[in-house]
Amino acid sequence: MADAASILVIDDDAELCELLGELLGQEGFSVESVGDGTQGLAQAQAKPYGLVVLDVMLPGLTGFEVLGRLRKVSAVPVLMLTARGEDVDRIVGLELGADDYLPKPFNPRELVARVRAIHRRATTAPPNGAGGDGAAVLVVDDIELTSASRTARVGGREIKLTTAEYDLLDVFAKNAGAVVSREDLTRLVLGRRLSAYDRAIDMHVSNLRKKLGPSRSGGERIKTVRSAGYILARESAA
């Protein structure tokens, strides 16, 4: 079982690692750091961390390579550090399964806030949208969510979701048939405000769509409502 309070920072900036160790340590987290992608991947696979902070530019394996290989064996939450202005890096990171990203250079306090938000999502009950009743098993058509184990099934088949993807599906399921705005999704799922040019939620929706596949009738499960947000379409009455 993962130690929710343990964090692995994979970044070759020694001063930044030291600073993050101090700041996150003050928040009650146990922090280890590795400055090489290859060693970082091995470390992330060897211990059950509660969160990985991963830089894109690393010696050895790149951050993308580390994340891609890590996602094959682990759903540990990952906060990706990307170069400011490099939208492609953010998109690739989210496509590979990062839970959130933060562009460099950044205010270290902002990173601590992001870490705390991810930690809260991973260690507490899934976020509640309007209409949630806290049931242990939430069912919408052939989708089943079990909150205790944070597992999702579609048509009886378990699908592997990241922390952000599970929370996103949970919000959609609790609001099935109703439009949920991008602003609300960002707040409920990522624990922060939606900012200009922020495409994190859109990428998580895209990834979730692929994993869910088409509905039983062959249609798209999560539909885009222009200028309003997204909606999990229902095929049958509750």
C-alpha positions as MATLAB code, in Angstrom:
seq = 'MADAASILVIDDDAELCELLGELLGQEGFSVESVGDGTQGLAQAQAKPYGLVVLDVMLPGLTGFEVLGRLRKVSAVPVLMLTARGEDVDRIVGLELGADDYLPKPFNPRELVARVRAIHRRATTAPPNGAGGDGAAVLVVDDIELTSASRTARVGGREIKLTTAEYDLLDVFAKNAGAVVSREDLTRLVLGRRLSAYDRAIDMHVSNLRKKLGPSRSGGERIKTVRSAGYILARESAA';
ca = [
       0.000    0.000    0.000;
       1.252    3.452   -0.909;
       2.444    5.821    1.808;
       0.283    8.847    0.990;
       2.648   11.247    2.772;
       5.751   10.136    0.846;
       6.819   12.120   -2.211;
       9.488   11.386   -4.806;
      10.902   14.408   -6.645;
      12.676   13.525   -9.916;
      14.529   16.662  -11.007;
      18.186   17.399  -11.752;
      18.011   20.854  -10.113;
      19.616   20.078   -6.745;
      18.745   23.474   -5.230;
      15.097   23.104   -6.214;
      14.962   19.591   -4.765;
      16.416   20.851   -1.494;
      13.928   23.737   -1.344;
      10.968   21.467   -2.096;
      12.186   19.025    0.526;
      12.123   21.805    3.125;
       8.762   23.247    2.111;
       6.990   19.905    1.740;
       8.617   18.653    4.924;
       7.013   21.570    6.772;
       3.667   20.319    5.452;
       4.251   16.880    6.957;
       5.431   15.105    3.819;
       8.443   12.796    3.596;
      10.454   13.763    0.526;
      13.128   11.898   -1.433;
      14.787   13.272   -4.552;
      16.573   11.772   -7.552;
      18.331   13.767  -10.262;
      18.332   11.206  -13.070;
      15.439    9.812  -15.103;
      16.647    6.229  -15.152;
      17.303    6.169  -11.408;
      14.051    8.032  -10.788;
      12.011    5.397  -12.614;
      13.700    2.607  -10.667;
      13.064    4.432   -7.393;
       9.406    5.101   -8.262;
       8.895    1.418   -9.055;
      10.734    0.213   -5.963;
       8.691    2.068   -3.323;
       4.972    2.854   -2.988;
       5.085    6.658   -3.024;
       1.975    8.741   -2.566;
       3.023   11.237   -5.258;
       5.760   11.772   -7.828;
       6.909   15.250   -8.905;
       8.506   14.728  -12.312;
      10.499   17.146  -14.466;
      10.354   16.789  -18.254;
      14.015   17.566  -18.952;
      16.188   14.968  -17.230;
      19.493   13.201  -17.844;
      19.066    9.528  -18.693;
      15.405    8.908  -19.446;
      13.282   11.978  -20.141;
      10.313   12.757  -17.934;
       8.005   11.534  -20.703;
       9.816    8.212  -20.888;
       9.689    7.839  -17.113;
       5.962    8.605  -17.028;
       5.141    6.303  -19.933;
       6.919    3.353  -18.336;
       5.611    4.143  -14.866;
       1.998    4.234  -16.060;
       2.299    0.655  -17.301;
       2.687   -0.569  -13.723;
       1.427    2.188  -11.412;
      -1.385    4.716  -11.015;
       0.594    6.840   -8.528;
      -0.368   10.534   -8.894;
       2.190   12.458  -10.963;
       2.696   16.225  -11.063;
       4.639   17.100  -14.212;
       7.031   20.072  -14.347;
       7.121   21.585  -17.846;
       8.922   24.486  -19.489;
       6.890   27.688  -19.511;
       5.218   28.227  -22.875;
       5.765   24.645  -24.017;
       2.125   23.683  -24.553;
       3.165   20.512  -26.374;
       4.979   19.281  -23.263;
       1.855   19.783  -21.173;
      -0.358   17.988  -23.683;
       2.040   15.060  -24.019;
       2.407   14.765  -20.252;
      -1.352   14.701  -19.718;
      -1.836   12.229  -22.571;
       0.682    9.917  -20.936;
      -1.227   10.037  -17.651;
       0.101   12.957  -15.586;
      -2.467   14.163  -13.053;
      -1.507   17.815  -13.358;
       1.308   20.042  -14.584;
       3.123   23.158  -13.455;
       5.238   25.280  -15.821;
       8.755   26.357  -14.827;
       9.813   28.725  -13.413;
       7.180   28.600  -10.699;
       6.593   29.855   -7.195;
       7.531   26.931   -4.917;
       4.501   27.755   -2.785;
       2.314   27.103   -5.826;
       3.854   23.655   -6.196;
       3.172   22.940   -2.527;
      -0.455   23.977   -3.073;
      -0.736   21.639   -6.083;
       0.794   18.786   -4.107;
      -1.637   19.339   -1.245;
      -4.579   19.348   -3.661;
      -3.491   16.067   -5.267;
      -2.825   14.572   -1.843;
      -6.327   15.476   -0.661;
      -7.885   13.842   -3.728;
      -5.895   10.665   -3.287;
      -6.512   10.243    0.436;
     -10.102   11.365    0.947;
     -13.468   10.389   -0.457;
     -13.980   11.287   -4.133;
     -15.142   14.868   -4.717;
     -18.869   15.417   -4.489;
     -20.803   17.009   -7.286;
     -24.404   18.080   -6.981;
     -26.645   15.100   -6.512;
     -24.001   12.832   -4.952;
     -25.395   10.625   -2.204;
     -22.175    9.050   -0.908;
     -23.217    5.521   -1.900;
     -20.431    2.937   -1.769;
     -21.171    1.837   -5.335;
     -22.351    4.393   -7.886;
     -23.966    3.006  -11.027;
     -24.774    4.880  -14.237;
     -25.908    2.553  -17.025;
     -23.078    0.007  -17.341;
     -20.547    2.152  -15.433;
     -19.866    1.192  -11.803;
     -17.713    3.177   -9.379;
     -16.686    1.739   -6.016;
     -15.564    4.582   -3.768;
     -13.829    2.478   -1.093;
     -11.388    0.912   -3.547;
     -11.586    3.729   -6.112;
     -12.179    1.233   -8.887;
     -14.216    1.652  -12.054;
     -15.916   -0.973  -14.194;
     -17.556   -0.675  -17.584;
     -19.775   -3.555  -18.600;
     -18.304   -5.574  -15.729;
     -14.716   -4.999  -16.919;
     -12.372   -3.044  -14.684;
     -10.619   -0.117  -16.331;
      -7.415    1.377  -14.976;
      -7.758    5.060  -14.173;
      -5.364    7.618  -12.761;
      -6.361    9.554   -9.656;
      -7.559   12.519  -11.723;
      -9.460   10.306  -14.172;
     -11.295    8.476  -11.388;
     -12.272   11.734   -9.702;
     -13.410   13.158  -13.040;
     -15.603   10.131  -13.745;
     -16.959   10.308  -10.192;
     -18.076   13.907  -10.707;
     -19.636   13.048  -14.060;
     -21.450   10.025  -12.620;
     -22.870   12.020   -9.712;
     -24.112   14.591  -12.207;
     -25.117   12.178  -14.986;
     -27.405   13.830  -17.508;
     -26.417   17.344  -16.401;
     -23.805   19.687  -17.823;
     -20.754   20.316  -15.623;
     -18.669   23.378  -16.483;
     -14.930   23.285  -17.052;
     -14.567   25.686  -14.123;
     -16.389   23.307  -11.760;
     -14.501   20.277  -13.064;
     -11.160   22.020  -12.527;
     -12.143   22.978   -8.988;
     -13.579   19.572   -8.038;
     -11.024   17.367   -9.772;
      -7.790   19.374   -9.715;
      -8.470   21.410   -6.595;
      -7.705   24.766   -8.206;
      -9.204   27.507  -10.317;
      -9.382   27.284  -14.083;
      -6.882   29.667  -15.657;
      -6.574   31.024  -19.175;
      -5.266   28.492  -21.727;
      -5.502   25.703  -19.132;
      -6.320   22.512  -21.035;
      -5.716   20.003  -18.257;
      -9.378   19.086  -17.765;
      -9.912   18.781  -21.515;
      -7.027   16.329  -21.787;
      -8.314   14.304  -18.835;
     -11.745   14.154  -20.497;
     -10.131   12.994  -23.745;
      -8.171   10.263  -21.947;
     -11.252    9.178  -20.013;
     -13.323    8.938  -23.193;
     -10.762    6.591  -24.715;
     -10.728    4.347  -21.658;
     -14.516    4.218  -21.325;
     -15.069    3.484  -24.997;
     -18.452    3.956  -26.700;
     -21.741    3.490  -24.891;
     -23.823    0.339  -25.329;
     -25.669    2.053  -28.156;
     -22.397    3.013  -29.824;
     -22.539    6.707  -28.983;
     -20.098    8.934  -27.125;
     -20.459    8.700  -23.355;
     -19.047   12.111  -22.444;
     -20.351   14.838  -24.712;
     -19.047   18.348  -25.169;
     -21.601   21.106  -24.712;
     -20.227   24.130  -26.505;
     -19.488   27.118  -24.264;
     -20.972   25.224  -21.298;
     -18.841   22.200  -20.391;
     -19.281   18.446  -20.533;
     -22.067   15.972  -19.811;
     -22.112   12.229  -19.097;
     -25.069   11.129  -21.215;
     -27.490    8.624  -19.728;
     -28.973    5.762  -21.730;
     -31.518    4.710  -19.112;
     -33.406    6.211  -16.211;
     -31.788    6.017  -12.771;
];
